[in-house]
Amino acid sequence: MSNVKLTDGQLVSIYKNGNEEAFEELLVRHKDRVFTTIYLIVKDRYLAEDLMQDVFIKTIKTIKSGRYNEEGKFLPWILRIAHNLAIDQFRKERRYPTIVMEDGSSVMNTLEFSEAPIESEHIKQDTYNLLKQHIQELPESQREVLVMRHYMQMSFQEIADATGVSINTALGRMRYALINLRKKLNLSENAYDKNFYRK
């Protein structure tokens, strides 16, 4: 079928009515953007290809179940699915990184463990666990930017593109994430011992 002049919305409607070729056209039209969105996050071509298949499977299920209601916004919608699946995958496989605070200090790299290495390793692990807990407690938009920046080493331009916001918005979310994280760490007096950190 020739769908060159059909919009995404029209193709979705045709697919809903049972025409499988309509979805194939959508796939061909957008697979490169979907793949790139995923690859920027996971940085693994084979994993990105697997996740891209998951994105299209989820897309098919959503449309066929009648839950798709993003008329006229198919591409942003499917890219959001791709982004979310990639973020979920990344969180499963990677530990949270060292976080650089607003004042430039590093939460983990400034730890001093010159003595009692076994005990120190336990303290370090406890602090990592505490840090992960506090990151999970951040508002989703702040947590997302922080993880993408420190965890995935993405630039703010890449973060802005992946999340569909301006660079200024991404920077603002990062700033508030660090402020909130600092507050949470300062309140954790038992697990966060200030003696282990340099200003």
C-alpha positions as CSV (number, residue, x, y, z in Angstrom):
1,M,0.0,0.0,0.0
2,S,1.2,3.5,-0.7
3,N,1.0,5.5,2.6
4,V,3.5,8.2,1.7
5,K,0.9,11.0,2.1
6,L,-0.9,9.6,5.1
7,T,-0.3,11.1,8.5
8,D,0.7,9.0,11.5
9,G,-2.7,9.5,12.9
10,Q,-4.3,8.2,9.7
11,L,-2.0,5.2,9.7
12,V,-2.9,4.4,13.3
13,S,-6.6,4.5,12.4
14,I,-6.1,2.2,9.5
15,Y,-4.2,-0.2,11.6
16,K,-6.9,-0.2,14.2
17,N,-9.3,-1.3,11.5
18,G,-7.1,-4.4,10.8
19,N,-4.7,-3.3,8.2
20,E,-1.3,-4.6,9.4
21,E,0.6,-2.8,6.6
22,A,-0.3,0.5,8.2
23,F,1.8,-0.4,11.2
24,E,4.6,-1.6,9.1
25,E,4.7,1.8,7.5
26,L,4.8,3.5,10.9
27,L,7.6,1.2,11.9
28,V,9.7,2.0,8.8
29,R,8.9,5.7,9.2
30,H,10.0,6.0,12.8
31,K,12.3,3.1,13.7
32,D,15.5,5.1,13.3
33,R,14.3,7.8,15.7
34,V,13.2,5.1,18.2
35,F,16.5,3.3,18.0
36,T,18.5,6.5,18.4
37,T,16.5,7.5,21.5
38,I,17.2,4.2,23.1
39,Y,20.9,4.0,22.0
40,L,21.7,7.4,23.5
41,I,20.7,6.0,26.8
42,V,21.9,2.4,26.9
43,K,24.9,2.9,24.5
44,D,24.7,-0.7,23.4
45,R,23.6,-1.4,19.9
46,Y,22.4,-5.0,20.5
47,L,20.5,-4.0,23.7
48,A,19.0,-1.0,21.8
49,E,17.8,-3.3,19.1
50,D,16.1,-5.6,21.6
51,L,14.5,-2.7,23.4
52,M,13.3,-1.3,20.1
53,Q,11.4,-4.5,19.5
54,D,9.9,-4.2,23.0
55,V,8.8,-0.6,22.2
56,F,7.0,-1.8,19.1
57,I,5.4,-4.7,20.9
58,K,4.1,-2.4,23.7
59,T,2.9,0.1,21.0
60,I,0.9,-2.7,19.2
61,K,-0.6,-3.9,22.5
62,T,-1.6,-0.4,23.5
63,I,-3.2,0.4,20.1
64,K,-5.0,-2.9,19.8
65,S,-6.3,-2.6,23.4
66,G,-7.9,0.7,22.6
67,R,-5.8,2.6,25.1
68,Y,-4.0,4.7,22.5
69,N,-5.4,8.3,22.7
70,E,-2.5,10.4,21.5
71,E,-4.1,11.5,18.2
72,G,-1.7,13.6,16.1
73,K,1.2,12.9,18.5
74,F,2.2,9.4,17.6
75,L,6.0,10.1,17.3
76,P,6.4,12.0,20.7
77,W,4.3,9.2,22.3
78,I,6.3,6.3,20.9
79,L,9.6,8.1,21.7
80,R,8.4,8.5,25.3
81,I,7.8,4.8,25.5
82,A,11.3,4.2,24.1
83,H,12.8,6.6,26.5
84,N,11.0,5.1,29.5
85,L,12.0,1.5,28.6
86,A,15.6,2.5,28.1
87,I,15.7,4.3,31.5
88,D,14.1,1.3,33.2
89,Q,16.7,-1.0,31.6
90,F,19.6,1.2,32.6
91,R,18.4,1.4,36.2
92,K,18.3,-2.4,36.4
93,E,21.8,-2.9,35.2
94,R,23.8,-0.1,36.6
95,R,24.6,1.2,40.1
96,Y,24.1,4.9,40.9
97,P,27.3,6.9,40.3
98,T,29.2,9.4,42.3
99,I,27.1,12.6,42.4
100,V,28.8,16.0,42.1
101,M,27.0,18.5,44.3
102,E,26.2,22.1,43.5
103,D,29.4,23.3,45.3
104,G,31.5,20.9,43.2
105,S,32.1,18.4,46.0
106,S,31.7,14.7,45.2
107,V,29.5,12.7,47.5
108,M,31.5,9.5,47.2
109,N,35.0,10.3,45.8
110,T,35.9,12.5,48.8
111,L,35.4,9.6,51.2
112,E,38.6,8.8,53.1
113,F,39.2,5.1,53.9
114,S,42.9,4.9,54.9
115,E,42.3,2.4,57.7
116,A,40.1,-0.5,58.5
117,P,39.4,-1.4,54.8
118,I,36.7,-4.0,55.5
119,E,34.8,-1.7,57.8
120,S,35.3,1.2,55.4
121,E,33.9,-0.9,52.5
122,H,30.8,-1.6,54.6
123,I,30.4,2.1,55.3
124,K,30.9,3.0,51.7
125,Q,28.3,0.4,50.6
126,D,25.9,1.7,53.2
127,T,26.4,5.2,51.9
128,Y,25.8,4.1,48.3
129,N,22.6,2.4,49.4
130,L,21.5,5.6,51.2
131,L,22.3,7.7,48.2
132,K,20.3,5.4,45.9
133,Q,17.3,5.6,48.3
134,H,17.4,9.4,48.4
135,I,17.7,9.6,44.6
136,Q,14.6,7.3,44.3
137,E,12.7,9.8,46.6
138,L,13.3,12.7,44.3
139,P,10.5,14.0,42.1
140,E,10.5,12.0,38.9
141,S,11.5,14.8,36.6
142,Q,14.5,15.7,38.9
143,R,15.5,12.1,39.4
144,E,15.4,11.5,35.6
145,V,17.8,14.4,34.8
146,L,20.2,13.6,37.6
147,V,20.4,9.9,36.6
148,M,20.9,10.8,32.9
149,R,23.6,13.3,33.7
150,H,25.7,11.6,36.4
151,Y,24.7,8.0,35.7
152,M,24.7,7.9,31.9
153,Q,27.1,10.8,31.3
154,M,24.7,12.4,28.9
155,S,25.1,16.1,27.9
156,F,22.3,18.5,28.8
157,Q,21.5,18.8,25.1
158,E,21.0,15.0,24.9
159,I,18.9,15.1,28.1
160,A,16.8,17.9,26.7
161,D,16.3,16.0,23.4
162,A,15.5,12.7,25.2
163,T,13.0,14.3,27.7
164,G,11.4,16.7,25.3
165,V,12.2,19.9,27.3
166,S,14.5,22.9,26.8
167,I,18.1,22.9,28.0
168,N,17.2,25.6,30.6
169,T,14.4,23.3,32.0
170,A,16.8,20.4,32.1
171,L,19.4,22.6,33.9
172,G,16.8,23.8,36.4
173,R,15.6,20.3,37.2
174,M,19.2,19.3,37.8
175,R,19.8,22.2,40.1
176,Y,16.7,21.4,42.2
177,A,17.6,17.7,42.2
178,L,21.0,18.5,43.7
179,I,19.5,20.9,46.3
180,N,17.0,18.3,47.4
181,L,19.6,15.6,47.5
182,R,21.9,17.7,49.6
183,K,19.0,18.4,52.0
184,K,18.2,14.7,52.3
185,L,21.8,13.7,52.9
186,N,22.2,16.4,55.6
187,L,19.1,15.1,57.3
188,S,20.4,11.5,57.4
189,E,22.6,12.0,60.4
190,N,23.0,8.3,61.2
191,A,24.0,7.0,57.8
192,Y,25.6,10.2,56.5
193,D,28.6,11.0,58.7
194,K,29.9,14.5,57.7
195,N,33.3,13.5,59.1
196,F,33.8,11.4,56.0
197,Y,33.4,14.3,53.6
198,R,35.5,17.3,52.8
199,K,33.8,20.5,52.0
